[in-house]
Amino acid sequence: MKTYIIKAKIPRNQAVYLSYLKRSILDICEERDTECVVEFLDGRVLLFTSSVDVLNGIKGLKGVISVHDTTVFDDYSKVLNYISRCLEGKKTFAIRSNKKELEKKIGADIISRTGLKVNLTSPDIIVKVEKRGKYYLVYL
């Protein structure tokens, strides 16, 4: 299964819309005999499925981002351990985040752990980290 981040225009009646969104996706998946999982994580909608086509025709979607690998953590040290393992064999990296302070902190902590260099223009690997409430989402 692949992971997709769904960007949607969330109306005022957020709970009703998110319920509609999840039910619509699951209904389409069932009709097409496609396995899928929909998760809500602190304002982020994650879809795990083999085909993004299940989103065709669903109202209110602004965009869909495909990510290679998504991992969710609730502990900062686990985030650093995971990223450090992902960087093995790489020479340079860049951290992208929804919070610039977090980007800098993770980058500095990874440098001190691994000795790798940051390259913001042409890194060997880009690691995206989102802080959503108490959770960290790490995308490769």
C-alpha positions in Angstrom: 0.0 0.0 0.0 1.1 3.6 -0.6 0.5 6.5 1.6 -1.3 9.7 0.5 -1.9 12.9 2.4 -5.2 14.4 1.6 -5.6 18.1 1.6 -9.3 19.1 1.8 -11.2 22.3 2.2 -12.7 21.7 5.6 -16.0 23.4 6.1 -17.3 24.8 9.4 -19.0 21.5 10.2 -15.7 19.7 10.3 -16.9 16.5 12.0 -19.7 16.0 9.5 -17.3 16.5 6.5 -14.6 14.2 7.9 -17.3 11.5 8.5 -18.5 12.0 4.9 -14.9 11.9 3.6 -14.0 8.7 5.4 -17.3 6.9 4.5 -17.0 8.0 0.8 -13.5 6.7 0.5 -14.3 3.4 2.3 -17.5 2.9 0.1 -15.5 3.4 -3.1 -12.8 1.0 -1.9 -15.4 -1.6 -1.1 -17.1 -1.2 -4.5 -13.7 -1.6 -6.3 -12.5 -4.4 -4.0 -9.5 -2.2 -3.0 -7.9 -2.3 0.4 -7.6 1.0 2.0 -7.3 2.6 5.5 -8.3 6.2 6.3 -6.8 7.8 9.4 -7.3 11.2 10.9 -4.3 12.5 12.9 -4.6 15.9 14.5 -6.0 17.7 11.4 -4.2 15.5 8.9 -6.0 13.0 6.7 -3.9 10.0 5.8 -5.0 7.4 3.2 -3.2 4.0 2.9 -4.2 2.3 -0.4 -2.8 0.9 -3.6 -4.6 3.4 -5.8 -5.3 7.1 -5.4 -8.1 6.7 -8.0 -10.5 5.9 -5.1 -10.6 9.7 -4.4 -12.1 10.6 -7.8 -15.4 12.3 -7.4 -15.1 13.1 -3.7 -16.2 16.7 -3.0 -14.0 19.2 -1.2 -10.5 17.8 -2.0 -7.8 20.4 -2.7 -5.0 18.0 -3.4 -3.3 14.7 -2.7 0.3 14.2 -1.9 1.9 10.8 -2.4 4.6 9.9 0.0 7.0 7.0 -0.2 7.0 6.1 3.4 5.2 7.5 6.4 5.9 6.7 10.0 4.2 8.1 13.1 5.9 8.7 16.4 4.9 10.1 19.8 8.4 10.5 21.1 11.1 12.8 19.8 14.0 10.4 20.5 12.3 7.8 18.4 12.1 10.3 15.6 15.8 10.9 15.8 16.6 7.2 15.9 14.4 6.5 12.9 15.8 9.4 10.8 19.4 8.4 11.7 18.8 4.8 10.5 17.2 6.2 7.2 20.3 8.3 6.6 22.8 5.4 6.8 24.9 5.3 3.7 24.0 9.0 2.8 26.4 11.9 2.8 24.0 14.8 2.9 20.5 15.4 4.0 17.8 18.1 4.4 15.0 18.3 6.9 11.7 19.9 5.9 9.0 20.6 8.4 5.8 22.6 9.0 7.7 24.3 11.8 11.1 26.0 11.1 12.3 25.6 14.7 11.7 21.9 14.5 13.6 21.7 11.2 16.6 23.4 12.8 16.4 21.3 16.0 16.2 18.0 14.2 18.9 19.0 11.7 21.3 19.9 14.5 20.5 16.8 16.5 21.1 14.6 13.4 24.4 16.3 12.7 25.6 15.7 16.3 24.5 12.0 16.1 25.7 11.1 12.6 28.3 13.8 11.5 26.4 14.1 8.2 26.3 17.4 6.4 23.2 19.4 5.6 22.6 20.3 2.0 19.5 22.3 1.4 19.7 22.6 -2.3 20.7 19.1 -3.5 20.7 16.6 -0.6 21.1 12.9 -1.0 17.8 12.5 0.9 15.0 14.9 2.0 13.2 13.9 5.2 9.9 15.6 5.9 8.7 15.9 9.5 5.3 17.3 10.7 4.5 18.0 14.3 0.8 17.4 14.7 -0.3 17.8 18.3 1.8 15.2 20.3 2.7 13.2 17.2 5.5 13.5 14.7 4.8 12.3 11.1 8.0 11.4 9.2 7.8 11.2 5.4 10.6 9.9 3.1 
